[in-house]
Amino acid sequence: MKANSIRIWECIFVLAAVSYALRVLPLTLIRKPIQNRFVRSFLYYIPYATLSVMTVPAIFSVTSNPLAGIAALILAGLTAWFSSNLFLSAAVASIAVLIVQMLV
């Protein structure tokens, strides 16, 4: 039992060190502004890609019926495209899930 406890603390320490290094190294290694257009555009889109990778699978798995998730995704996407309002998009998606869950 004691060896297992030590192993857990070792894993936590390694995880913390790697997480800290990933945040500190770019600040220490890159001192001047990035001039490369490709790298700048790549770094610009990383937050959107990460958010999409986390959100889209959750949309399909959070409801008991995948059809409700699909309807919510489509309606929220259309609402966001035409209104550019995050609150309205979230409200439309929630209402779509509620309606589809009641109908199906």
N, C-alpha and C positions, 0 to 999 in steps of 0.2 A: 504494500500500500504506500509506503514512504517513497519508493522509487518512482511510482506512478505520479505522485504529487510533485516530485522534483521535475519530472518530465513535462508536466503541464506548465510549471513555471518557466522552464526553458523555452517551451513553445511560445508562451506569452511574451517573453523577453525578445525572442527573435522576431516575432510579429511586430512588436513595438519599434524595434530597431529598423526594420525594413520600411515600415510606414513613415518613420521620422526621416530616414535617408531619402525616400522618394519626395518628400516635401522640401528638404533642405538643399539637396544637391543642385537642383535647377537654380536656386537663388544664389548659390556660391559659384557655380561654374559659368553661368551666363550673366555677364556684367553689362554688356552693351545691348541695345535694342536689336531684335532680330530683323534682318533686312530681306531675307529670302521670302518671296511671295508665297511659294508652295508651303513652306513651314508655317508661315503666319496664317494662311487659310486653313491648314490642317489643325493648328491649335485653336483657331476660332470655332471650328465645328465640333470639337471634342465634347463640350458640355451637352450639346443637343443630341449627339449620338449616344452618350452615356445615359441620358434621361430616357431616350427612346428604348434602349436595350432593357432598362429596368421597368418601364411603364407598360409597354405593349404586351409582354407575357402575362403581367398581372391583370390586364384588362380581360384576357380570355379565361384566366383561371379563378378569378374572384367570384364570379357568378355561378350559380348552379346550372345555368343553361348558357352554352357558348354563343348562342344566337343573340342573347342580350348583350354580351360583350362586343360582338361584331356590330350590332346596331348602334351601341354607344360610341364605338370608335369612329364609325362612319359619320354619325351626326355631330360628334364633337369636332371631328376634322373639318367638316363643312362649316360649322359655326365659327370655328377659329379662323378659317380661311376668309370668310366673308365679313366677320365682325372684328377680328383681332382683339377679342375680349376674353380673357382667361376665365373670369368668374362665370360669364354667360356660357362658355363652352362646357365648363364643369357642371353647371346646372342642367344644361340640355342633355349631357351624357347621363347624369343621375336620373333624370326624368325618363329618358329612353330605357334605361335598365328597369326602372320601376314598371313602366307600361308593358314592356316585353315580358317581364316576369309574371305579370298579372294575366296576360293573354295566353301565354304558353303553359 
